[in-house]
């Protein structure tokens, strides 16, 4: 099982209710493929740097979850099929190694 972070953007016509529905849908997709959502966050409506599908604003959402690496591809295909999501980014959350420097003698 690996940790992942997903950030997705809904179109400019989305509101808080549609954001909540989208979070519930992503949560059910993750649990449907055997994963577990650890946290979700609603960033709200923000101006896009460039227009995406004729949208100048987007409703941003974020989720952290644990899922099997092979199942992540299935999840991404399901996200691609959702017409309300105009853009998404799924990244694997890696643990950064800690480097300990020995004291010079």
Secondary structure as UniProt FT lines:
FT   STRAND          2..10
FT   TURN            12..13
FT   HELIX           16..32
FT   TURN            33..34
FT   STRAND          36..52
FT   TURN            53..54
FT   STRAND          55..67
FT   HELIX           69..81
FT   TURN            83..84
FT   STRAND          85..92
//
